[in-house]
Amino acid sequence: MMELSAGQDDPFAPHLAASAVLDDRGVVVAWNQRAQELLGHPDTAVIGRPAFEVLVAPRDRQAVTEAVARCRSTGGWVGVLGLRHRDGRLVELGVRAHELPRDGRVREWFLAGALAGDVLEWQRDHAVLDGLYRQCPIGLVLHGPDLRILRVNRAIERFSGVPAADFRGLPTGRMLLPDDARKAVDRVREVMETGRPLVYSEQFARLEQDPARERVALVSAFRMDDPSGRVLGVAEMIEDITERHRAQRRLALLDQVGSRIGTTLDVAETARELAEVMVPHLADHASVDLLQPVTRGEEPTRALSGPVVRLGNCSVGAQQPGPPYPHGEPVAFGPDTPQAGCLAEGRPVLEPAVPPDWFWAEDRQGAHAPDPGAHSLIVVPLAARGLVLGVMTLWRSRRPDAFEADDLTLAQELAARAAVAIDNARRFTQQQQTAFALQSSLLPRAVPDQSAVAVALRYLPASAGPGLGGDWFDVIPLSGARVALVVGDVVGRGIHAAATMGRLRTAVHTLASLDLEPDEVLSRLDDLVNLLAAEQEAVGEQPVGEQVVGATCLYAVYDPVSGRCSVARAGHPPPVVTAPDGQVALLDLPACPPLGLGGLPFEARDIELAEGSLLCLYTNGIIGERHMDADVGLTRLCAALARPAGALERTCQAVVDALVPSRPSDDVVLLIARTRMLPSDSFASWHLPPGPAGAARARALTTAKLAEWGLEHLAFTTELIASELVTNVHRYAGGPATLRLIRERCLVCEVSDTSHTSPHLRHARTTDEGGRGLFIVAQLTERWGTRYTREGKTVWTEQPLSGTPV
């Protein structure tokens, strides 16, 4: 039995169907081969016999009788009948009957039949094909081999607004704009030539009759061949996904805003990110203008008055002219511009269709379009936490479709999300400015005048770190023309670290005024850090990432008279020393623990420094960057210092250029000191014998030396000072004394002895025979004090070279 190929041919076609002819009495007068194949009766067994007798079973005669009656009344009938096979079984056939035209009264009936299953399958295929053309929501276009349209369905009619009949015979792509038409032709030609189907290809198209609206279609295509392999054309299925595509694009934009905008707590960077996200996905040009107080980290006023600053600006195409206001410059919006209205009322503005001369009207001069072809405009406020921070302006010029209400809704949502990021950046900027102001107030404003060293320094706060660091430095003049050089780093970041740094720096100044040795200074600082940590623990202050648990410090004292430098460190990187001949070495110091561990000793080391040596102190921001190993950093630091650039400032800058990135992740302190030596004729020292004669000897030596220096006007007061100090040694300490005079920025008079007894200033009663010496000294000098050494103590005084203090 021959099978029908589903979906290819009509089973009632003459070459496929079983056929018979009956006369008006129901007698079979014709019987074809296909009928014999389906029912088993040869033509000789049925021709001339009534069909009821041969083909119809008794139980089915009622149904057949009703079909015959319907056929006689209407001239035809279609349905399913059960006919008897020669072997007695029933065969379900789909039957189609209609009257044959004849002359006269004789009527004959032509019957065509096929297996009911084949008929049903063919009917389903026919219904599907009919549905594709009449009801299917997906467009269908049939292209002939000559690239002309054979037929389109009603979905294409709805998609294009053109009647389906008008497409027949048109060239492929005829209804599209030229650029889109060429792409459509190439797409169909490729499928026709290669035979490879196209599956779900996203295509953009614009119709000639509506060029301003861009549509997005999902296109699939396959080649149509007949059984012999002849190409019949190409069938395209086109689904309009414009709204779906726009929804996906909006979701993608919202995702970009969440993932891209606000990656840094920088107001200008956040505004720039917002403008770049808008182009080209939503607009051809975008600008972000913020109120000036916002750019400074301040809170904008409710009045929303004052100029704005353009911080974000982006346009499609490298050749597109930019807005008239450059990045970062103040923008003046006229009172009648959409931007001014948006700022004043906090409401968005949508201008879907803007005439070419709209921007250049006198009352809108501040609305400047970035492109003469701009035809549509959106302005939305950037508002967060009840405050309007600025406005975002969007233009379209290259894209033909105008902004719609959905675009405005999307722009408002994007602006609202970005405004929160901008406000966060503003608040961070405000906090950073406050913190930096605090930190700046805690650090020295200038290097004090002193003769011991020439100093160049750099302080670079971290630009990428979370808050302030606790790095600090100091140059502290000491008695005897000496100088203390200090560099320290508080562990942690933030306001707590900066405040603790200020407390430690104040403590260092206090300890330096006591003229303590470097190791003793660090011991006292260690006690202070432990005290601070205990205070925090007692009140339960444990802010994450901010609790101070320690600090590092390096303290050095240089004496320009002896050329000796005493250095001690507490967990800090060792200093680098560059000799005058360029030889560089790390100073070998004991690796003492950081401040705050408590109970461990600190050790100082004395070194001799030749005049012109460089002593480099620094914090680990120089050598401890995350991308750099500390040993590598020390090697690079020594290499930079081995090639001094002459002037100290140039050397300092050369080190920064070689080791510090443009955006350091940690605070950087670099202090380079070039040592000086006082000329041998600027100081004098004498050992005085014990006993009362020492005071007289001190007066004589002082008078002679001041005369030599041309400071005769200071002779009387200095004689008195030296005499009183030497007398105190004789009276209270015993043993020999050493007198030293130093002439530099002031006149220094020092008297040293081997006792550690501390002299005290007091008011003597009128009946007392002594106790007035130090009081007289204090009245005659600008400063005085006592410093202790391992061998004893030194009482020193300072007088201005111009005369005694008033």
Protein Blocks (a to p, Z undefined) as FASTA:
>chain_A
ZZddehkacfkbmklmccddddfkopafbdcfklmmmnopafklmgopafklmmpcfklm
mmmmmmmmmmmmnopacdddddddfkopacdddddddddddehjbdcdddddddfklmmm
mmmmmmmmmmmmmmombdcddddfkopafbdcfklmmmnopafklmgopaehklpcfklm
mmmmmmmmmmmmnopacehiacddddfklmmbccdddddddddddfkopafbdcdddddf
klmmmmmmmmmmmmmmmmmgopaccfklmmmmmmmmmpcklbmbdcddddfklmnopacd
fklpajdddfbdcdehjklccdfbdghiacdddfkbmklmmmmnopacddfbacfklmmp
mklmmmopfbfkbcbdcdddddeehiafbdcddddfklmbdcdfklmmmmmmmmmmmmmm
mmmmmmmmmmmmmmmmmmmmmpcfbdcddfkbccdddddddfkbgcjdfbdcdddddehh
iacddddddededjklmmmmmmmmmmmmmmmmnopafklmmmmmmmmmmmmmmmmmmnop
acehkaccbdcdddddddfknopacdddehiacdddddfkopacdddddddddehkgoia
cddddddddehiacddddfklmmcfkbcfklmmmmmmmmmmmcghiaklmmmmmmmmmmc
fbdcbdcdddddddddddfklgccddddedjklmmmmmmmmmmmmmmnopmmmmmmmmmm
mmmmmmmmmmmngpaddddddddfbccdddddfbfbdcddddddfkbcghjlmmmmmmmp
mbdcddddfklccddddddfkbccZZ
